[in-house]
Amino acid sequence: MRVPAKPISLDEALEMTRTGDVWLYRGRAVADRAIQISTNSPVNHVGMTVALDDLPPLMWHAELGRSLPDLWAGGHHRGVQLHDLRAAVMVWTTRYGQRAWLRQLDHPATRQAEEEVLRTIARLDGTPFPSTARLATRWWGSPDPPPAKLVRPRPVLERRRPRPAPRCPTRRRDRHPRPARTTAGTPPTTRTPAVTQQPPTSNPLRPAPSR
């Protein structure tokens, strides 16, 4: 069921927002339209709420500007920053002329999830944000990877059967011996294998007869 969006005040949004909620911004400037077209998205900026215990709600996002102090690093810089949520919303709606939306999570974030958020902020806060020209160069200059070569599987009926194991070569004369040629009046002769007679040997298991 889709719930229709209704406008709320900034005070109401700050009161109901929790860690993990997403703030969406949409502008009409040339840079905003360029971001929307290049990312195929109806918005051009996204921030996330960080609300911990009794602290005022904060917004963690990345931007090109440095108008607000980074509350994690304690200075002004571009890139990934942690700002006061009220001040950040006021800057983006008044100075930049953006429209803001609040998208809340279905389930509240757990304590473990909040600890993971703090670890991520400590690891990524202060990461420099590339310039617009550099982003455009990367987007236009990096070609798409070539598509993988599709190999059409062979049907089961067309697959070759495995070759049988090679047999031991045998001569034809051993399998089917030919009869010996005979002349007129001479009976046919058959070949008999040569047998060598050996003297009988005594069985070692049988005792010798007594004399």
C-alpha positions in Angstrom: 0.0 0.0 0.0 1.5 3.3 -1.0 1.1 6.1 1.5 0.8 9.6 -0.1 3.5 12.0 1.0 2.4 15.1 2.9 4.5 18.1 3.7 5.8 18.4 7.3 7.7 21.1 9.0 11.4 20.9 9.7 10.8 20.6 13.4 8.5 17.6 12.9 11.1 16.0 10.7 13.9 16.5 13.2 11.7 15.0 15.9 10.8 11.8 14.1 14.0 11.1 12.2 16.2 8.2 13.4 19.6 6.7 12.4 19.5 5.3 8.9 16.8 7.6 7.5 17.6 9.1 4.1 17.3 12.7 3.1 16.7 13.3 -0.6 17.3 16.6 -2.4 16.2 17.8 -5.8 17.2 21.0 -7.5 16.7 22.8 -10.8 20.2 24.2 -11.4 22.3 23.1 -14.4 24.6 21.1 -12.1 21.6 19.4 -10.4 20.1 18.5 -13.8 23.5 17.1 -14.9 23.7 14.9 -11.9 20.2 13.7 -12.3 20.7 12.8 -16.0 24.1 11.2 -15.5 22.9 9.0 -12.6 19.5 8.4 -14.1 17.9 9.5 -10.8 15.1 12.0 -9.9 17.3 13.4 -7.1 20.8 14.9 -7.1 21.9 14.7 -3.5 21.4 12.2 -0.6 22.2 12.3 3.1 21.7 10.0 6.0 20.6 10.8 9.5 22.8 9.9 12.5 20.8 10.2 15.7 22.7 8.9 18.7 21.4 9.0 22.3 20.8 12.6 23.5 22.9 14.2 20.8 21.2 16.5 18.2 20.5 14.7 14.9 23.3 14.9 12.4 23.5 14.3 8.7 26.3 12.3 7.1 26.9 13.0 3.4 29.4 14.1 0.8 29.4 17.4 -1.1 31.6 19.8 -3.0 30.9 22.7 -0.7 32.5 23.5 2.6 30.2 26.0 4.1 29.5 24.0 7.3 32.1 22.7 9.8 32.6 19.0 9.9 31.6 17.9 13.5 33.8 14.8 13.3 37.0 16.4 12.1 36.4 19.9 13.5 37.2 21.9 10.3 35.9 23.0 6.9 36.7 20.7 4.0 35.1 19.1 1.0 34.1 15.5 0.6 32.5 13.2 3.2 31.3 15.3 6.2 29.2 15.0 9.3 27.0 18.1 9.8 24.3 19.3 12.1 21.1 18.1 10.5 19.1 21.3 10.9 21.9 23.5 9.6 22.5 21.2 6.6 18.9 21.1 5.7 18.7 24.9 5.9 21.8 25.3 3.7 20.5 22.9 1.0 17.0 24.3 0.9 17.7 28.1 1.1 21.2 28.6 -0.3 21.2 25.9 -2.9 17.4 26.1 -3.6 16.7 22.4 -3.2 13.5 20.6 -2.3 14.0 18.1 0.6 12.3 14.7 1.3 12.6 12.4 4.3 12.5 8.7 3.7 12.3 6.7 7.0 13.3 3.1 7.5 10.7 0.4 8.2 12.6 -0.9 11.2 14.6 1.2 13.7 18.4 0.7 13.7 19.8 -1.5 16.4 22.6 -0.6 18.8 25.0 -2.8 16.8 24.0 -1.0 13.6 24.7 2.4 15.2 28.1 1.2 16.3 28.8 0.1 12.7 27.8 3.6 11.5 30.3 5.2 13.8 33.1 2.9 12.6 32.2 3.7 9.0 32.2 7.5 9.7 35.6 7.2 11.5 37.0 5.3 8.5 35.6 7.4 5.6 35.1 10.9 7.1 37.3 13.4 5.3 37.6 11.4 2.1 38.1 14.1 -0.6 35.3 14.5 -3.1 36.4 14.6 -6.7 35.7 17.7 -8.7 32.9 18.0 -11.2 35.4 18.0 -14.1 37.1 14.9 -12.8 33.8 13.1 -12.4 32.7 14.1 -15.9 36.1 12.9 -17.3 35.7 9.5 -15.5 32.1 9.1 -16.6 32.7 10.0 -20.3 36.2 8.6 -20.6 35.8 5.2 -19.1 34.3 2.9 -21.7 31.9 0.1 -20.7 33.5 -3.3 -20.3 33.2 -5.5 -23.4 30.4 -8.0 -23.2 31.4 -11.5 -22.4 31.4 -13.9 -25.3 28.3 -16.0 -25.3 29.0 -19.7 -25.9 25.8 -21.4 -27.1 25.6 -24.9 -25.5 25.5 -27.8 -27.9 22.3 -29.8 -27.7 22.5 -33.2 -26.0 21.8 -35.1 -29.3 24.7 -33.4 -31.1 27.3 -34.2 -28.4 29.9 -36.6 -29.4 30.0 -39.9 -27.6 33.2 -40.8 -25.8 35.6 -42.9 -27.7 35.9 -46.5 -26.5 39.1 -47.7 -24.9 41.7 -49.1 -27.4 41.7 -52.9 -27.6 44.8 -55.0 -27.4 45.9 -55.6 -31.0 45.7 -59.3 -32.0 46.7 -60.9 -35.2 44.1 -62.5 -37.4 46.0 -65.7 -37.7 45.8 -66.2 -33.9 42.1 -65.7 -33.9 41.3 -67.7 -37.1 44.2 -70.0 -38.1 44.2 -71.0 -41.7 44.5 -74.7 -42.7 47.9 -75.7 -44.1 48.1 -76.1 -47.8 48.4 -79.7 -49.1 49.4 -81.1 -52.4 47.7 -83.9 -54.3 47.9 -87.2 -52.4 49.4 -85.7 -49.3 47.3 -85.6 -46.2 47.0 -82.3 -44.5 49.3 -81.8 -41.6 48.5 -79.9 -38.4 50.9 -77.9 -36.4 51.4 -79.2 -32.9 53.0 -77.0 -30.3 56.4 -78.0 -29.1 56.3 -79.4 -25.6 59.4 -79.8 -23.6 59.3 -82.8 -21.2 60.6 -82.0 -17.8 61.6 -84.6 -15.1 59.0 -85.1 -12.4 59.8 -83.3 -9.2 58.9 -84.4 -5.8 56.2 -82.6 -3.9 57.9 -80.8 -1.0 54.7 -81.0 1.1 54.4 -84.8 0.8 56.8 -86.8 3.0 59.3 -89.0 1.4 58.5 -92.8 1.6 60.5 -94.7 4.1 62.8 -97.3 2.8 
